[in-house]
Amino acid sequence: MDVKTQSLGAAPPAAAGPRTGDGWGSFAWFLVKLLLAVLAFRVFVFSPFSIPSESMLPRLMNGDYLLAAKWPYGISRHSLPFDLALPEGRLLAATPERGDIVIFKHPVDRRDYIKRVIGLPGDRVAVRGGEVVLNGARVARVRAQDALVPVSPNTGCAWGGDIERAADGSEACRYGAFRETLPGGGPSFRVLDFGRTGADDFAEVTVPEGALFVMGDNRDSSLDSRFPASPGEGVGFVAQDLLVGRAAVIVWSTDGSADWLKPWTWFTAARWDRIGELL
């Protein structure tokens, strides 16, 4: 009988190495899972947005980058990164609270806008002499400490402000401010008021079902629900189905002086005191 033997000390047969196809397949599956995780995070949790104007001064500044919470008002086609042509409506829909800072799609041109919720469905909203009147009662408003806004490449000084120069040569714009407190235990926040403008008087309207009345905190420099919906202009009533999310936290802020070719300016341009502020 023949018997196959292996001499003492001989190395065992080498194990077969991993096949190249298996390695690339595993890597591709990892990328798919990573992409799905990122997409789920953006759809259901948080999504980044930037502030391109001064309509929400003094709370938000041009050059602020923030995260918006996606889940508070429900999920819709506008929650998706590319605004895919999916059915209208929201899953797990919820109505914002008065005072929430919301991000929504413009009713006409579908650009991202950010404003503060003032009126909910069924509310009667008017503006008289620059003061908001909600359901027949003036919203509590008192004079507040002036807002001192640093002047920078992305933030100027509007007609209602006064330039002040510090000893180090830097400039800031001083605006008169008021503190409003919404009824029913609503939040308190500062608004800017430069003086009498055409938008300081707005006839009473009733907010329709499923809609919101929104305003910018910079009352004399905000195209909001006081103006008819028009591309790049006012927004009129904002349908809740256009909501994208609720502003949550400022994660970065820049004064606009950075030069992409000079990395050290990325840090000198940062407004470090604003980063991490909850909204």
C-alpha positions as CSV (number, residue, x, y, z in Angstrom):
1,M,0.0,0.0,0.0
2,D,1.4,3.3,-1.0
3,V,1.4,6.0,1.7
4,K,2.1,9.7,1.0
5,T,4.3,11.2,3.7
6,Q,5.7,14.6,4.6
7,S,9.2,14.9,5.8
8,L,9.8,16.3,9.3
9,G,10.4,20.1,9.3
10,A,8.7,20.7,6.0
11,A,6.6,23.8,5.8
12,P,2.8,23.3,5.5
13,P,1.2,24.2,2.2
14,A,0.7,27.9,1.9
15,A,-2.8,29.2,2.3
16,A,-4.5,30.8,-0.6
17,G,-4.3,34.6,-0.5
18,P,-7.3,36.8,-0.7
19,R,-8.7,37.2,-4.2
20,T,-8.4,40.8,-5.7
21,G,-12.1,40.7,-6.7
22,D,-13.2,40.0,-3.1
23,G,-11.1,42.9,-1.8
24,W,-12.6,45.4,-4.3
25,G,-16.1,44.1,-3.7
26,S,-15.8,44.6,0.1
27,F,-14.5,48.1,-0.4
28,A,-17.3,49.0,-2.8
29,W,-19.9,47.6,-0.3
30,F,-18.3,49.7,2.4
31,L,-18.6,52.8,0.3
32,V,-22.2,52.1,-0.4
33,K,-22.9,51.7,3.3
34,L,-21.0,54.9,4.1
35,L,-23.0,56.8,1.4
36,L,-26.3,55.4,2.8
37,A,-25.3,56.4,6.4
38,V,-24.4,60.0,5.2
39,L,-27.7,60.3,3.3
40,A,-29.7,59.0,6.3
41,F,-27.9,61.6,8.5
42,R,-28.8,64.4,6.1
43,V,-32.4,63.3,5.6
44,F,-33.3,62.4,9.2
45,V,-30.9,64.2,11.5
46,F,-28.9,67.3,10.6
47,S,-28.0,69.2,7.4
48,P,-25.6,72.1,6.9
49,F,-26.7,75.6,5.8
50,S,-25.1,78.9,5.4
51,I,-26.4,82.4,6.0
52,P,-26.1,84.6,2.9
53,S,-27.7,87.8,4.1
54,E,-28.3,90.1,7.1
55,S,-32.1,89.6,7.4
56,M,-31.7,87.7,10.7
57,L,-29.4,90.2,12.4
58,P,-28.5,90.4,15.3
59,R,-29.1,86.6,15.9
60,L,-27.6,85.4,12.7
61,M,-24.8,87.0,10.6
62,N,-23.8,86.7,7.0
63,G,-21.1,84.1,7.0
64,D,-22.6,81.9,9.7
65,Y,-22.7,78.2,9.0
66,L,-25.2,76.2,10.9
67,L,-26.8,72.8,11.3
68,A,-30.5,72.4,10.9
69,A,-32.4,69.7,12.7
70,K,-34.4,67.7,10.2
71,W,-36.7,65.6,12.4
72,P,-38.8,68.3,14.4
73,Y,-41.3,69.0,11.6
74,G,-41.3,65.7,9.7
75,I,-39.6,64.4,6.6
76,S,-40.5,65.5,3.1
77,R,-39.0,65.7,-0.4
78,H,-37.3,68.9,0.7
79,S,-35.4,67.0,3.4
80,L,-33.4,65.3,0.6
81,P,-30.2,66.8,-0.5
82,F,-31.2,67.1,-4.2
83,D,-34.9,67.9,-3.8
84,L,-36.0,64.9,-5.8
85,A,-39.3,64.9,-7.6
86,L,-41.1,62.9,-4.9
87,P,-44.7,63.3,-3.7
88,E,-45.6,66.4,-1.7
89,G,-46.5,66.2,2.0
90,R,-44.6,65.2,5.1
91,L,-44.0,62.0,7.0
92,L,-44.5,62.4,10.8
93,A,-45.5,66.0,10.3
94,A,-45.4,68.5,13.2
95,T,-46.2,72.2,13.4
96,P,-43.3,74.5,14.5
97,E,-43.7,76.6,17.6
98,R,-43.9,80.4,17.6
99,G,-40.3,81.8,17.7
100,D,-38.7,78.8,16.0
101,I,-36.0,79.8,13.5
102,V,-36.9,77.7,10.4
103,I,-35.3,76.9,7.1
104,F,-37.7,76.5,4.2
105,K,-37.9,76.5,0.5
106,H,-39.1,79.7,-1.1
107,P,-42.7,79.1,-2.4
108,V,-41.8,80.2,-5.9
109,D,-38.1,79.7,-6.7
110,R,-37.4,77.0,-4.1
111,R,-34.3,78.6,-2.8
112,D,-33.4,78.1,0.9
113,Y,-34.7,80.9,3.2
114,I,-34.4,81.3,6.9
115,K,-36.8,83.3,9.1
116,R,-38.5,83.2,12.5
117,V,-42.0,81.8,12.9
118,I,-44.4,84.5,14.2
119,G,-47.9,83.3,13.2
120,L,-49.3,79.7,13.3
121,P,-52.4,78.4,11.4
122,G,-55.5,80.4,12.5
123,D,-53.5,83.3,14.0
124,R,-54.3,86.8,13.0
125,V,-51.2,88.8,12.3
126,A,-50.7,92.5,11.7
127,V,-47.9,95.1,12.0
128,R,-48.7,98.6,13.3
129,G,-46.0,101.2,13.6
130,G,-43.4,98.5,13.4
131,E,-44.9,96.5,16.3
132,V,-46.3,93.0,15.7
133,V,-50.0,92.5,16.6
134,L,-50.9,88.9,17.2
135,N,-54.5,87.9,17.6
136,G,-55.5,91.5,18.4
137,A,-52.8,92.1,21.0
138,R,-49.5,93.8,20.6
139,V,-46.5,91.5,21.1
140,A,-44.6,92.6,24.2
141,R,-41.7,94.8,23.1
142,V,-39.2,96.9,25.1
143,R,-36.1,98.8,24.3
144,A,-33.0,96.6,24.5
145,Q,-29.2,97.1,24.5
146,D,-28.0,98.3,21.1
147,A,-26.6,95.7,18.8
148,L,-23.0,96.3,17.9
149,V,-22.2,94.4,14.7
150,P,-18.5,94.2,13.5
151,V,-18.0,95.6,10.0
152,S,-16.2,93.1,7.8
153,P,-16.0,92.1,4.1
154,N,-19.3,90.2,4.3
155,T,-21.1,92.5,6.7
156,G,-21.6,96.2,6.1
157,C,-23.5,99.0,7.9
158,A,-27.0,99.6,6.7
159,W,-28.7,102.9,6.6
160,G,-30.1,102.5,10.1
161,G,-26.8,102.1,11.8
162,D,-23.9,104.3,13.0
163,I,-20.3,103.4,12.4
164,E,-18.0,103.3,15.5
165,R,-14.3,102.9,15.3
166,A,-12.3,101.2,18.0
167,A,-8.8,102.1,19.2
168,D,-7.3,99.2,17.2
169,G,-8.9,100.6,14.0
170,S,-11.7,98.0,13.7
171,E,-15.2,99.2,12.9
172,A,-18.6,98.2,14.2
173,C,-22.1,99.2,13.3
174,R,-24.4,100.2,16.2
175,Y,-28.1,99.5,15.6
176,G,-31.0,100.3,17.8
177,A,-32.6,97.1,19.1
178,F,-35.8,95.9,20.8
179,R,-36.6,92.8,22.7
180,E,-39.8,91.0,21.8
181,T,-41.5,88.3,23.8
182,L,-44.1,86.1,22.1
183,P,-47.3,85.3,24.0
184,G,-48.1,82.0,25.7
185,G,-44.7,81.6,27.3
186,G,-43.0,82.0,23.9
187,P,-39.3,82.9,23.5
188,S,-37.8,86.3,23.8
189,F,-35.4,87.7,21.2
190,R,-33.9,90.9,19.9
191,V,-35.0,92.6,16.7
192,L,-33.5,95.5,14.8
193,D,-35.7,98.5,13.9
194,F,-34.1,101.3,11.9
195,G,-37.1,103.7,11.8
196,R,-40.3,104.1,9.8
197,T,-40.5,102.1,6.6
198,G,-43.3,101.0,4.3
199,A,-43.3,97.5,5.9
200,D,-43.9,99.0,9.4
201,D,-47.7,98.9,8.7
202,F,-49.3,95.6,7.5
203,A,-53.0,95.0,7.4
204,E,-54.2,92.1,9.5
205,V,-54.3,88.7,7.8
206,T,-55.3,85.2,9.1
207,V,-52.7,82.5,8.6
208,P,-54.3,79.6,6.6
209,E,-54.3,76.0,7.7
210,G,-51.0,74.3,6.9
211,A,-49.1,77.6,6.6
212,L,-46.9,79.9,8.6
213,F,-46.3,83.7,8.9
214,V,-42.6,84.3,9.2
215,M,-40.5,87.4,9.7
216,G,-36.8,88.3,9.8
217,D,-35.3,89.7,13.1
218,N,-33.8,92.6,11.0
219,R,-37.3,94.0,10.5
220,D,-36.4,96.8,8.0
221,S,-34.1,94.5,5.9
222,S,-36.2,91.3,5.5
223,L,-38.3,90.2,2.6
224,D,-40.7,87.9,4.5
225,S,-44.4,87.1,4.9
226,R,-45.3,90.9,4.8
227,F,-44.4,90.8,1.1
228,P,-46.1,88.7,-1.6
229,A,-44.3,85.6,-2.8
230,S,-42.0,86.5,-5.7
231,P,-38.7,84.9,-7.0
232,G,-35.9,86.3,-4.9
233,E,-38.2,88.6,-3.0
234,G,-41.0,88.1,-0.4
235,V,-42.4,84.8,0.6
236,G,-46.0,85.4,1.6
237,F,-47.5,82.6,3.7
238,V,-45.1,79.7,3.8
239,A,-46.7,76.2,3.5
240,Q,-45.4,73.8,6.2
241,D,-44.7,71.3,3.5
242,L,-41.9,73.6,2.4
243,L,-40.1,73.3,5.7
244,V,-36.6,71.9,5.6
245,G,-35.6,72.0,9.3
246,R,-35.1,74.0,12.4
247,A,-31.9,76.0,12.9
248,A,-30.0,74.3,15.7
249,V,-26.4,75.4,16.2
250,I,-23.8,77.6,14.6
251,V,-20.8,75.3,13.7
252,W,-18.7,77.9,11.9
253,S,-18.6,81.6,11.2
254,T,-16.4,83.8,9.0
255,D,-16.1,87.5,8.4
256,G,-15.4,87.0,4.8
257,S,-11.8,88.1,4.8
258,A,-10.3,84.6,4.2
259,D,-8.3,83.9,1.1
260,W,-8.5,80.2,-0.1
261,L,-4.9,80.4,-1.3
262,K,-3.7,81.5,2.2
263,P,-4.8,78.8,4.7
264,W,-3.7,80.9,7.7
265,T,-6.4,83.4,6.9
266,W,-9.1,80.7,7.4
267,F,-8.4,81.0,11.1
268,T,-7.9,84.8,11.3
269,A,-11.3,85.3,9.5
270,A,-13.2,83.0,11.9
271,R,-15.6,84.5,14.4
272,W,-14.6,82.1,17.2
273,D,-17.0,83.6,19.7
274,R,-20.0,82.5,17.6
275,I,-19.1,78.9,17.0
276,G,-21.1,76.5,19.1
277,E,-24.0,78.9,19.8
278,L,-27.3,77.1,20.1
279,L,-30.3,78.7,18.3
